[in-house]
Amino acid sequence: MLGMCRGRRKFLAASLALLFIPALTWLYLAVGSFQVKPLPLSPLEAQSSAPVGGAGERQALELRVRAVEEENRALRRELSRPPRSPSARLPSGGHRGNQSRTHSEEGTGDNEGQKAAAVGNSSDCVQQPAVDKCETIHVAIVCAGYNASRDVVTLVKSVLFHRRNPLHFHFITDSIAQQILSSLFHTWMVPAVRVDFYDADELKSEVSWIPNKHYSGIYGLMKLVLTKTLPSDLQRVIVLDTDITFATDIAELWAVFHKFKGQQVLGLVENQSDWYLGNLWKNHRPWPALGRGFNTGVILLLLDRLRKLRWEQMWRLTAERELMSMLSTSLADQDIFNAVIKQNPFLVHQLPCFWNVQLSDHTRSEKCYKDVSDLKVIHWNSPKKLRVKNKHVEFFRNLYLTFLEYDGNLLRRELFGCPSEADHNSENLQKTLSELDEDDPCYEFRRERFTVHRTHLYFLHYEYEPSSDNTDVTLVAQLSMDRLQMLEAICKHWEGPISLALYLSDAEAQQFLRYAQGSEVLMSRGNVGYHIVYKEGQFYPVNLLRNVAMRQVNTPYMFLSDIDFLPMYGLYEYLRKSVVQLDMANTKKALVVPAFETLRYRLSYPKSKAELLSQLDMGTLFTFRYHVWTKGHAPTNFAKWRTATTPYRVQWEADFEPYVMVRRDSPEYDRRFVGFGWNKVAHIMELDAQEYEFVVLPNAYMIHMPHAPSFDITKFRSNKQYRVCLKTLKEEFQQNMSRRYGFAALKYMTAENNS
């Protein structure tokens, strides 16, 4: 029934066209002769073929006739094909695949889309083919810097949440964004998602000659060179701004490519502000545009056709000509895209406006929809972002916040029925996990060692260059949400660079962001690197967090601390001087900073060693853990430290866990130890096995501040199985040490047995 209905419609249309076109053509030829010219394919050709005087009307009619004839030929070709069943798929080729759409996407403009949707609801002849479930959808995004890297994650989450197809992201990035996003996707491990990066620095010369007033800077012009940047065999791509939120499956947008006709190569939504009408303020002079112009926050690019049309030459010639009078762009690539379209309107396929609902002030976005549930893509293109004025802004904001705080781990879902490229990291991980004994009482501990935690490096802006004298030191620490209040105090005590790993959920990461952005102390410091490790599993991965923070150290030395310790004032400079005095560059030393503690939440922090000794004698301060874990710091020899004026060497002893400064190339922490217990002890043992000298600094100190006990130490104290598993892991670690370091490691077994 569906096929017959469609066939009748096509046959009737073809019959009318066959009768009408020859008659119209004969009538026109009788009036006057004319010469058929091809449609302009570039600005130069458009200029050379411009009509003069009355010939303009004649040429316009000629072009209209040719367009109708082209449609007629297309109908003939369609009718000449053998009939297909409703379930038959469109042919695919290269990256194009099977493109289609739902009836709600009909038409090239707002009104057409609404009319077609109404027809679709009432007609029995409308078909709703879908994009093939295993077809890869390609998405290109320009992303540069720390803030944009953070923003793009919300966009990616919204796409992943709705998607049912394999995805291939093409990121055009600077070195900062590439480092952040490559680490994020590597640890995210989302199935059926491929990510490629393209160096924006190599593309700057292509667009740097264009003066641009837009806040996006040179990166706002990068979309112009995608035909050269992306792989030559890639035929089509969806291009998105970073401030986009999807409310539907991106496959619906991908299917719109099937609607392109003739020489259409760009899919765009009309600009929803009056910018290009030039009436926003007195003497407002925008770049030329077709009507209201088009917004480039969402673009469908037919790359193969663009290359054939010599897109590079087309936009360059247009930009050069317009810049002679405009002097600079105001809206970056959008101005140049619109100038090209003004000259060559046949290039654009106008998308229904629900594919790019623009929320900047003074837009007509509310005319895009009758109900907010109809929206497909929301574009936060106002500098105000979430504070923009719109009667439905609460709905839009809540949708955005949903993805902002959504647990990204839940997006690691498989796409069933689609073969995907082999991911060796994932395969190796699954093989390792399958070899673990699930009946082992310590199975969860062992599993945690191999858990891959999604990691977002440099969550906030970071700007620091180490000093040229090669003595610089970075403080390394890790924390969770309940220790956030320590950050400002540490920044006041340590003026040097800091590398922090924060163990947070997606929602907590946003709470931290608001906390940090509201703190004058934290915002005044550009040399603090905040690295988010997202929560997963039931244990606090303390040593993984330390390793993440250590790997981001860019100074020659690092001070391995904990977040609940306040270093003495001036420790940063004191450690840098010690680097020279103790020849750290040419020797393997671990400089010990003696640790103390107070039970008072309000402490007058000692400004000198003499003041500290006075508080120690009065009982305001104590040596760290003297009453519960004396062995942890006993080898520091506090009695000797009281009177020492020069550094002195101490020997390793069982359970020794001091806070030390070491070279950046020192060994990492062992990941098998999670939660509470033996995490630092094992690391100090490793340093000793590698023949590091432990040297106590006579004028350095740090003080532990009181806080509620952590969840993990509570579990350690109350759960016998927890303690049993920790003992088992200790024994296995010691056996591994014996295998790695041979006879020299036997002392660790002996010391443990005698302790």
C-alpha positions in Angstrom: 0.0 0.0 0.0 2.8 2.4 0.9 4.7 1.7 -2.2 1.6 2.1 -4.5 0.7 5.4 -2.9 4.2 6.7 -3.3 4.4 5.4 -6.9 1.1 7.1 -7.9 2.3 10.5 -6.5 5.6 10.3 -8.4 3.9 9.2 -11.7 1.4 12.1 -11.5 4.1 14.6 -10.8 6.3 13.3 -13.6 3.4 13.4 -16.1 2.6 17.0 -15.3 6.2 18.0 -15.5 6.6 16.2 -18.9 3.7 18.2 -20.3 4.5 21.5 -18.7 8.2 21.9 -19.2 8.4 21.5 -23.0 5.5 24.0 -23.4 7.2 26.5 -21.1 10.5 26.1 -22.8 9.0 26.5 -26.3 7.2 29.6 -25.2 10.3 31.2 -23.8 12.5 30.3 -26.8 9.8 32.0 -29.0 10.3 35.2 -27.2 14.0 35.4 -27.7 17.1 33.4 -28.0 19.4 32.8 -25.1 22.6 31.1 -24.3 22.7 28.5 -21.5 25.3 29.2 -18.9 26.3 27.0 -16.0 25.5 28.0 -12.4 28.4 29.9 -10.8 30.6 27.7 -8.7 32.8 30.3 -7.1 32.7 34.1 -6.4 34.8 34.8 -9.4 32.5 32.9 -11.7 29.6 34.6 -10.1 31.1 38.0 -10.8 31.9 37.2 -14.4 28.4 36.0 -15.2 26.5 38.9 -13.6 23.6 40.0 -15.9 23.5 43.6 -17.3 20.4 45.6 -17.8 17.3 43.7 -19.1 19.4 40.5 -19.6 19.1 39.9 -15.8 15.4 39.1 -16.0 16.0 36.8 -19.0 18.8 35.0 -17.2 16.8 34.6 -14.0 14.0 33.0 -16.0 16.5 30.8 -17.8 18.0 29.6 -14.5 14.5 28.9 -13.2 13.7 26.8 -16.2 16.9 24.9 -15.9 16.2 24.2 -12.3 12.7 22.8 -13.1 14.2 20.7 -15.9 16.8 19.3 -13.5 14.0 18.3 -11.1 12.2 16.7 -14.1 15.2 14.6 -15.0 15.5 13.5 -11.4 11.9 12.4 -11.5 12.6 10.4 -14.7 15.6 8.7 -13.1 13.5 7.8 -10.1 10.7 6.4 -12.1 13.1 4.4 -14.2 14.4 2.5 -11.2 12.8 -0.8 -10.2 10.4 -0.5 -7.3 11.7 -1.2 -3.8 10.1 -2.5 -0.8 9.5 0.0 2.1 12.2 -1.8 4.1 14.8 -1.4 1.4 17.8 0.8 2.4 19.4 3.6 0.5 22.8 2.8 -1.1 25.8 3.7 1.0 29.3 4.7 -0.1 32.4 5.6 1.8 31.6 7.6 4.9 28.1 8.6 3.6 26.2 5.4 4.5 22.5 5.3 4.7 21.1 8.8 5.3 17.4 9.4 6.1 15.1 11.4 8.3 11.9 11.5 10.3 8.9 13.3 9.0 9.3 16.1 11.6 12.4 17.3 9.8 10.8 17.9 6.4 11.4 21.2 4.7 14.4 23.6 4.6 13.0 26.3 6.8 10.9 26.8 9.9 7.5 27.0 8.1 8.3 24.2 5.7 9.3 22.0 8.6 6.1 22.6 10.4 4.0 22.1 7.2 5.7 18.8 6.4 5.3 17.6 10.0 1.6 18.3 9.7 1.4 16.4 6.4 3.4 13.6 7.9 0.9 13.2 10.7 -2.0 13.0 8.3 -0.7 11.0 5.4 -0.5 7.2 5.1 2.2 7.7 2.4 4.9 9.0 4.7 7.8 6.7 5.5 10.2 7.1 8.4 13.5 5.4 7.4 16.3 5.5 10.0 20.1 5.8 9.8 21.6 2.4 9.7 22.3 1.3 13.3 25.9 0.5 12.6 26.7 3.6 10.5 29.4 5.8 12.0 28.5 9.4 12.6 31.3 11.9 12.3 31.4 15.0 14.5 34.0 17.8 14.3 34.6 20.2 17.1 37.1 23.1 17.5 38.3 23.2 21.1 41.2 25.2 22.6 42.2 25.9 26.2 41.2 24.8 29.6 37.7 26.2 29.8 36.6 25.0 26.4 37.9 21.6 27.2 35.6 21.5 30.2 32.6 22.8 28.3 32.9 20.3 25.5 32.5 17.4 28.0 28.9 18.4 28.6 28.2 18.5 24.9 29.8 15.0 24.5 27.7 13.7 27.4 24.5 14.9 25.8 25.5 13.3 22.5 26.5 10.0 24.1 23.3 9.9 26.2 21.0 9.8 23.2 23.1 8.1 20.6 22.5 4.7 19.2 25.3 4.7 16.6 29.1 4.5 16.6 30.6 7.9 16.8 33.9 9.4 15.5 34.9 12.7 17.0 37.3 14.9 15.2 38.8 17.5 17.6 40.8 20.4 16.2 42.7 21.4 19.3 45.7 23.3 20.8 48.2 21.3 22.8 46.4 22.0 26.1 43.0 20.7 24.9 44.6 17.7 23.2 46.3 16.7 26.5 43.1 17.0 28.5 40.7 15.4 26.0 43.0 12.5 25.0 43.5 11.6 28.6 39.8 11.9 29.3 38.7 9.7 26.4 41.5 7.2 27.0 40.3 6.7 30.6 36.6 7.1 29.7 36.7 3.9 27.5 33.3 4.4 25.9 32.6 1.6 23.4 32.1 2.4 19.7 33.6 5.9 20.1 36.7 6.9 18.2 38.6 10.1 18.7 41.2 11.8 16.5 43.0 15.1 17.1 44.3 17.7 14.6 46.8 20.2 15.6 45.3 23.7 15.5 48.8 25.3 15.7 49.5 23.9 12.2 46.4 25.5 10.9 46.9 29.0 12.3 48.7 30.3 9.3 45.7 29.4 7.1 43.5 32.0 9.0 45.8 34.2 11.0 45.7 36.9 8.2 42.0 37.5 9.0 41.5 40.2 11.7 38.9 38.9 14.1 37.2 40.8 17.0 35.3 37.8 18.3 36.2 36.5 21.7 37.0 33.1 20.2 40.1 34.5 18.6 41.9 32.7 15.9 40.2 29.4 16.9 36.9 30.9 15.8 38.1 30.8 12.2 39.2 27.1 12.2 35.9 25.8 10.7 36.8 27.4 7.4 39.7 25.0 6.8 38.0 21.7 7.7 38.0 20.5 4.1 41.8 20.6 4.2 42.1 19.4 7.8 39.9 16.4 8.0 40.8 13.1 6.1 40.4 13.4 2.4 38.1 10.3 2.3 35.7 11.7 4.8 32.6 12.8 2.9 30.4 14.4 5.5 30.6 15.7 9.0 28.5 17.5 11.6 30.4 20.5 13.0 29.5 21.8 16.4 30.4 24.6 18.8 31.4 23.6 22.3 28.4 25.4 23.9 25.8 23.0 22.3 23.5 20.6 24.2 21.7 17.8 22.4 18.1 16.9 23.4 17.8 14.1 20.8 19.7 11.4 19.0 22.4 13.0 16.8 21.5 10.4 14.1 18.4 12.4 13.4 20.6 15.3 12.4 22.9 13.1 10.4 19.9 11.8 8.4 19.3 15.3 7.2 22.2 15.0 4.8 19.9 12.9 2.7 17.7 16.0 2.0 20.5 18.0 0.3 19.7 18.7 -3.3 21.6 20.0 -6.3 24.6 21.9 -5.2 23.7 22.2 -1.6 26.8 21.6 0.5 26.1 23.5 3.8 23.3 22.7 6.3 22.6 25.7 8.5 19.9 27.2 10.7 18.9 30.8 10.1 20.4 33.3 12.5 17.8 34.1 15.2 19.0 37.6 16.1 18.8 40.8 14.1 22.6 41.0 13.8 22.8 40.7 10.0 19.8 43.0 9.5 22.0 45.8 10.9 19.4 47.4 13.1 20.7 46.6 16.6 22.3 50.0 17.2 23.1 53.2 15.3 25.8 52.8 12.6 25.7 49.0 13.1 27.3 47.6 9.9 27.4 43.8 9.7 29.0 41.6 7.1 26.8 40.8 4.0 24.3 38.0 4.6 21.3 36.4 2.9 18.3 37.8 4.9 18.9 37.2 8.6 22.0 35.2 7.8 22.9 31.8 9.2 24.3 30.7 12.5 27.4 28.4 12.4 27.0 26.8 15.8 25.7 23.7 14.0 26.8 23.0 10.5 26.3 20.0 8.2 29.3 19.9 5.7 29.4 17.8 2.6 33.1 17.7 2.4 33.5 15.8 -0.8 31.4 18.3 -2.7 32.9 21.3 -1.0 36.3 20.2 -2.2 35.1 19.8 -5.8 33.7 23.4 -5.5 37.1 24.6 -4.5 35.9 25.8 -1.2 39.3 27.0 0.0 39.5 29.4 -3.0 35.9 30.4 -2.6 36.0 31.6 1.0 39.4 33.1 0.7 38.4 35.3 -2.2 35.2 36.4 -0.5 37.1 37.2 2.8 39.7 39.2 1.0 37.2 41.2 -0.9 35.0 42.0 2.2 37.9 42.8 4.5 38.8 45.6 2.2 35.8 47.5 3.5 34.9 45.6 6.7 38.5 45.5 8.0 37.8 42.7 10.5 35.2 40.0 11.3 32.9 40.5 14.3 31.5 36.9 14.5 34.6 35.0 13.2 33.9 32.2 10.7 30.2 33.0 10.7 30.7 36.3 8.9 32.7 34.6 6.1 30.3 31.7 5.8 27.4 34.2 5.4 29.3 36.4 2.9 29.9 33.3 0.7 26.3 32.2 1.0 25.2 35.8 0.0 27.0 35.3 -3.3 26.1 31.7 -3.7 22.7 31.0 -2.1 22.4 27.6 -3.8 25.1 26.2 -1.5 23.0 26.3 1.6 20.3 23.8 2.8 18.3 25.7 5.5 17.7 23.5 8.5 14.6 23.8 10.7 15.5 26.1 13.5 15.0 23.5 16.2 18.4 22.1 15.2 20.0 25.2 16.6 17.9 27.1 19.1 20.0 30.1 19.9 19.7 31.5 23.4 21.6 34.8 23.1 19.7 37.9 24.1 17.3 39.5 21.6 16.8 36.3 19.5 13.7 34.9 17.9 14.3 31.5 19.4 10.9 31.3 21.0 9.3 31.3 17.6 11.1 28.0 16.8 8.8 25.8 18.8 5.3 25.5 20.3 6.5 23.3 23.1 10.0 22.9 24.5 9.8 19.2 24.1 10.0 19.7 20.3 13.6 21.0 20.6 16.6 19.1 19.2 19.6 21.2 19.9 20.1 24.1 22.3 22.9 26.6 21.7 24.1 28.7 24.6 25.7 31.3 22.3 25.3 34.2 24.7 28.3 35.4 26.7 25.9 35.2 29.6 25.4 31.5 29.0 23.0 30.1 31.7 22.0 33.6 32.8 20.4 34.4 29.4 16.9 35.9 29.2 14.3 33.5 27.9 10.9 32.6 29.2 11.8 28.9 29.0 15.4 29.4 30.3 14.7 27.3 33.4 13.8 24.3 31.3 16.9 24.8 29.1 19.1 25.3 32.2 17.8 22.2 33.9 18.5 20.1 30.7 22.0 21.5 30.5 22.6 20.8 34.3 21.3 17.3 33.9 24.2 16.5 31.5 26.7 18.7 33.3 26.3 16.6 36.5 25.4 13.3 34.8 27.6 10.3 35.8 29.7 9.8 32.8 30.5 6.2 33.8 26.9 5.3 32.9 27.7 6.2 29.3 30.1 3.3 28.9 27.3 1.2 27.4 27.8 -1.2 24.6 26.1 -0.9 21.2 24.6 -4.3 20.5 24.7 -5.8 17.1 27.5 -3.5 15.7 31.0 -4.7 15.2 33.5 -2.2 16.6 37.2 -1.6 16.2 39.3 -3.6 18.6 40.3 -1.7 21.7 43.4 -3.3 23.0 43.4 -1.5 26.3 39.8 -2.6 26.9 40.6 -6.2 25.8 43.6 -6.4 28.1 41.6 -5.0 31.0 38.8 -7.6 30.5 41.4 -10.4 30.2 43.1 -9.3 33.5 39.8 -9.0 35.3 38.6 -12.4 34.1 41.7 -14.0 35.6 40.8 -12.7 39.1 39.0 -15.2 41.4 35.6 -13.8 42.2 35.3 -16.1 45.2 38.4 -14.6 46.7 37.4 -12.6 49.9 39.8 -9.9 48.7 38.4 -9.8 45.2 37.2 -6.2 45.4 40.6 -5.0 46.6 42.3 -6.8 43.7 39.8 -5.5 41.2 40.3 -1.9 42.3 44.0 -2.1 41.3 42.9 -2.5 37.6 39.9 -0.2 37.6 40.3 2.6 35.0 39.0 5.8 36.5 37.8 8.5 34.1 40.2 11.4 34.5 39.9 15.1 33.6 43.3 16.8 33.8 43.6 20.5 34.4 39.9 21.1 35.2 40.7 24.8 35.8 43.0 27.1 34.0 46.7 26.4 34.7 49.6 28.7 33.9 53.1 28.2 35.2 56.6 27.9 33.8 59.3 26.4 36.1 62.2 28.5 37.0 65.3 28.3 34.8 67.6 27.3 37.7 66.3 23.7 37.9 65.4 23.9 41.6 61.7 24.3 41.4 59.4 22.1 43.5 55.7 21.2 43.2 53.6 20.2 46.2 51.6 17.0 45.4 48.5 16.0 47.2 45.1 14.3 46.8 41.7 14.9 48.3 38.0 14.3 48.2 35.1 16.7 48.7 35.2 16.6 52.6 38.8 18.1 52.5 38.0 21.0 50.2 38.2 23.5 53.0 42.0 22.9 53.2 42.8 24.3 49.8 42.8 28.0 50.6 45.0 27.4 53.7 47.5 25.4 51.8 47.7 28.1 49.0 48.4 30.7 51.7 51.3 28.5 53.1 52.8 27.3 49.8 53.4 29.9 47.1 55.0 27.4 44.7 53.2 25.2 42.1 50.7 22.6 43.3 49.4 19.5 41.6 46.2 18.1 43.2 44.1 15.0 42.3 40.5 15.3 43.4 38.3 12.2 43.8 34.8 13.5 42.9 31.5 12.5 41.3 30.4 14.5 38.3 28.0 16.5 40.5 30.7 17.1 43.1 33.1 18.3 40.3 30.6 21.1 39.6 30.3 21.9 43.3 34.1 22.2 43.4 34.1 24.4 40.3 31.6 26.8 41.9 33.6 26.8 45.1 36.9 27.5 43.3 35.5 30.2 41.1 34.0 31.9 44.2 37.3 31.9 46.0 39.6 34.9 45.6 42.5 32.9 47.0 42.2 30.1 44.5 41.3 32.2 41.5 44.4 34.4 42.1 46.6 31.3 41.8 47.4 30.2 38.2 50.0 27.6 39.3 47.6 25.1 40.9 46.7 22.1 38.7 43.4 20.5 39.6 42.9 17.0 38.1 39.5 15.3 38.6 39.5 11.5 39.0 35.9 10.5 38.9 34.4 8.2 41.5 34.0 4.5 40.7 34.0 1.5 42.9 33.8 1.2 46.7 37.3 2.2 47.7 39.2 5.5 47.8 42.0 5.0 45.3 44.5 6.9 47.3 47.6 5.8 45.4 46.1 6.2 42.0 45.2 9.8 42.9 48.8 10.4 44.0 50.1 9.0 40.8 47.8 11.1 38.7 49.0 14.3 40.5 52.6 13.2 40.2 52.4 12.7 36.5 51.3 16.3 36.0 54.3 17.7 37.8 56.4 19.9 35.4 59.1 20.9 37.9 62.3 18.9 38.5 61.3 18.1 42.1 58.1 17.3 44.0 57.1 17.4 47.6 54.8 14.5 48.4 52.4 15.7 51.0 48.8 15.1 52.1 45.9 17.6 51.9 45.4 17.8 55.7 48.9 19.1 56.3 49.9 22.7 56.4 53.5 23.3 55.4 55.5 25.8 57.3 55.6 29.3 55.9 58.6 29.6 53.5 59.0 25.8 53.0 58.8 26.2 49.2 61.9 28.4 49.1 63.7 26.4 51.8 63.3 23.2 49.7 64.6 25.0 46.6 67.8 26.0 48.5 68.1 22.5 49.9 68.2 21.2 46.3 71.4 23.0 45.7 73.0 22.4 49.1 72.4 18.7 49.0 73.2 18.2 45.3 69.8 16.6 44.6 70.4 16.7 40.9 73.3 14.2 41.1 72.3 12.1 44.0 69.3 9.9 45.0 67.9 11.6 48.1 64.5 11.8 49.8 64.4 14.9 51.9 62.3 14.3 55.0 60.1 17.1 56.3 59.3 16.3 60.0 55.5 16.0 60.6 53.6 17.3 63.7 50.0 17.5 64.6 47.5 19.5 66.7 44.2 18.6 68.1 43.0 22.2 68.0 40.9 23.4 65.1 42.2 26.9 65.8 46.0 27.0 65.9 48.4 29.9 66.0 50.7 28.5 63.4 54.3 28.7 64.5 56.4 31.1 62.4 59.7 29.4 63.3 61.3 26.3 64.6 61.8 27.9 68.0 58.1 28.8 68.3 57.1 25.2 67.2 59.4 23.7 69.9 57.7 26.0 72.5 54.2 24.7 71.4 55.5 21.2 71.5 56.7 21.6 75.1 53.4 23.2 76.1 51.4 20.3 74.6 49.7 22.4 71.9 51.6 20.3 69.3 52.7 16.7 69.1 54.8 14.6 66.9 52.6 13.1 64.2 50.7 10.0 65.3 52.8 9.6 68.4 49.9 8.0 70.3 48.5 5.6 67.6 51.2 4.9 65.1 54.6 5.8 66.6 56.5 3.6 64.1 55.4 5.6 61.1 57.6 8.6 62.0 59.9 7.3 64.7 63.0 7.0 62.4 62.8 10.8 61.8 64.4 11.0 65.3 62.6 14.0 66.7 64.9 14.2 69.7 67.8 14.8 67.3 65.8 17.2 65.2 65.2 19.5 68.1 68.8 20.5 68.3 70.0 19.8 64.7 71.3 22.7 62.7 72.4 20.6 59.6 70.7 17.9 57.6 71.2 14.4 58.9 70.7 11.0 57.4 68.4 8.3 58.9 67.9 4.7 58.1 64.8 3.0 56.8 62.8 1.0 59.4 59.7 -1.1 59.2 56.5 1.0 58.7 58.4 4.2 58.0 56.2 6.7 56.1 57.6 10.2 56.2 56.7 13.1 53.9 59.5 13.6 51.5 60.8 15.7 48.6 62.2 13.7 45.7 63.1 14.1 42.1 60.3 13.9 39.6 61.6 10.6 38.2 61.1 8.8 41.5 58.9 5.6 41.5 55.1 5.9 41.7 52.9 4.5 44.4 51.6 0.9 44.3 48.0 0.9 43.2 47.1 -2.3 45.1 46.8 -0.3 48.3 43.5 1.6 48.5 41.6 3.3 51.2 43.5 3.2 54.5 46.7 1.4 55.3 50.2 0.8 53.9 49.8 3.2 51.0 52.8 5.5 51.9 54.7 2.7 53.7 55.0 0.7 50.5 56.2 3.7 48.6 58.9 4.6 51.1 60.0 0.9 51.0 60.3 1.2 47.2 62.5 4.3 47.6 64.7 2.5 50.0 65.0 -0.5 47.7 66.1 1.8 45.0 68.8 3.1 47.3 67.5 6.6 48.1 69.1 8.3 51.1 66.6 9.6 53.7 67.9 13.0 54.8 66.0 15.0 57.5 65.9 18.7 57.1 66.7 20.5 60.4 64.6 23.7 59.8 61.6 22.3 58.0 58.3 21.1 59.4 54.6 20.5 58.6 51.5 20.3 60.8 48.5 18.0 60.5 45.2 19.7 61.1 42.4 17.9 62.8 39.3 16.6 61.0 36.6 14.0 61.2 37.9 10.4 60.5 37.6 9.3 56.9 35.2 6.6 55.7 38.1 4.3 54.9 39.8 4.5 58.3 36.4 3.8 59.9 36.1 0.7 57.7 39.6 -0.4 58.6 38.9 -0.2 62.3 35.5 -1.8 62.2 35.9 -4.5 59.5 38.0 -7.5 60.2 38.0 -8.7 56.6 39.4 -5.3 55.6 42.4 -5.8 57.9 42.9 -9.4 56.7 42.9 -8.3 53.1 45.3 -5.5 53.8 47.7 -8.0 55.5 47.4 -10.3 52.5 48.2 -7.4 50.1 51.2 -6.4 52.2 52.6 -10.0 52.0 52.2 -10.1 48.2 53.8 -6.7 47.9 56.8 -7.9 49.9 57.1 -11.0 47.7 57.1 -8.8 44.6 59.8 -6.7 46.1 61.9 -9.8 46.7 61.5 -10.9 43.1 62.4 -7.4 41.8 65.3 -6.5 44.1 66.6 -9.9 45.0 68.6 -10.5 48.2 68.6 -6.8 49.2 64.8 -7.0 49.7 65.0 -9.8 52.3 65.4 -7.2 55.0 61.8 -6.0 54.4 60.5 -9.5 55.2 62.7 -9.8 58.3 61.8 -6.3 59.5 58.1 -7.0 59.1 58.3 -10.3 61.0 60.2 -8.6 63.9 57.9 -5.6 64.1 
